[in-house]
């Protein structure tokens, strides 16, 4: 048996340049029948085993622990090693690590010659593991037939009572729903029962319930889950799918072979609190992610190594096949080689922005965990967890919810029915959308001024069109001009016959193409992903059936249109749900503009676009004031908070705020410097605040104040300055009078403080 190893993978950050995606193909290329990896953690195991199985190469795993090494023979050994790694005791045979003579850490010889900063060898064509370990260990390896089954690391989602419990949960509500909802309800229940996804849905309901108990604001819903009546009845989403004609099949259908996605938006400041509260109910782990080198940092690194830069030769991603021609050019070969193997290398560990695992079983018995945080994190990434069947629950931070909470926002029936405030649509139509959820970008402002939405229907259409794709494909223009064919206008009246939503692709597939409901979602998905193999049969069926109703020529033309627009069509369920957030935040902005801008600046910072919009809203924007560190607002006036000054930050603002609360307002510049000297306010921070005009109400002469900082620091009182004056015969106060702050000075100071001038 020809064994490559012992290899350290790039998951051991800073100790190897060998990524698993390179390791296994290189081993195959050099005719190795097996690969042995040696690491002091289980981070790479799932990916390694899976990739080896794909290439029909036998994986061998060595686990290094406290200067000893264990050869893991089977799945049970892997589990024992994980328990030991997680700090528990288990029975595993270890031998001294000195039996390992050397490790492999470089992918190729040339790569190792160019970088040469790690102690270890490169992957060689005919240089097997016997050259790297002692003879006894080699013979021991040959006697072992390793066998790993990654499916044995599966962790169930919590058992919440299954379909029976789900049905019982909606029983009290069934009596209250309108008669025309019953057929939809029965249909959804049957699909949920067939696909056995009740526990997943009930777990999400439990998350929502715990959030409500903790007084944490949750979004009204997002994604395809908003299309489910059951999910709505359980209170997971708050948008009536029947009212907006949303499709359950976009969320769940018979052909779906995986759990549905029900992502939850949470006010950003309380996400960690929610996870901690979930940990009281379930076994919880966050999901590991890695920071990886992307092309920009790769090229910078390679340039520093070689002293040359050929990054402009890479017209596509580094590993794109088209770039292979660069490898054949002698002058670029080394640059390409380093770039190729560095791209994707792990440089740091982090946690997934949204994903958490919830279980009612002890996760630490099966999954390797990082316990350095309050809530542990898995050592395996999301893709690896999916390989073993583990599903995550996505809990996403949303600043808009935190902003709504600042205005004491609460859900009530009228919030979902009263969506027709003319001032809201007038403001949006003028492109005054700074701070309005989903409509803040320059593209959004351009589209709002063109489309000028007059009602909620047009608002959620606007959100769906607010992407470069619809603009470039002609979808937006067709909607604006109303140039669709008449039969499409009749079939799709809400969008003037334009295929804007994914659900409309499904609707046409069903009504004209004769496709079953689950087939229509497969049709949509296959076209959007350009999956020719899957779409071919459905395409023929669609055209054949549609031709009977609108003629063959029209059916083919319609299919071509669907083919173009399906790539850019948006999930209507998501658009409708998110438009509620857009409307609510816009309504608050229209009712309380001064307070809104101040709160928004605290969350998102200050920008030139925001500055211009505030002026257009006829609000007087004032420079920060040292005695109002968190800013202030009143009718037609906003005083900026100190944190908007570059180099000041939230910490300094908070310390100054606390000092004022404790000791009162600052009466002079000297008073400020004396009082803040020992609370972390550095000279640089003070200088920036002077430049930003924060002391204008004390003294408008900013140049004089900058000069006085040194004097006050050195001579803490007026008496010190009098002594200095009498000793050196200088009149310091007279000198102060000679210092003038010109208009040009103010412009320069404010550009430094804010990036642009405000008060001139």
Helices and strands as residue ranges (DSSP letters): E 3-7, H 20-29, E 34-39, H 45-54, E 58-65, E 68-72, H 75-85, E 95-96, G 97-99, E 104-106, H 109-115, E 121-122, G 129-131, H 135-143, G 150-153, H 162-174, G 179-181, H 182-195, H 198-213, G 223-227, H 229-233, E 264-267, G 268-270, H 271-278, E 283-292, H 295-306, G 311-313, G 321-323, H 324-327, H 330-342, E 346-359, G 363-365, E 369-370, E 377-381, H 382-387, E 393-398, H 399-406, H 413-417, H 422-429, H 442-451, H 456-465, H 468-473, H 475-481, H 486-491, G 493-495, H 502-511, H 517-528, H 532-550, H 552-565, H 572-591, H 593-604, H 608-616, E 620-622, E 632-634, E 637-639, G 642-644, H 649-663, H 669-676, H 683-691, H 702-714, H 718-728, H 732-738, H 743-754
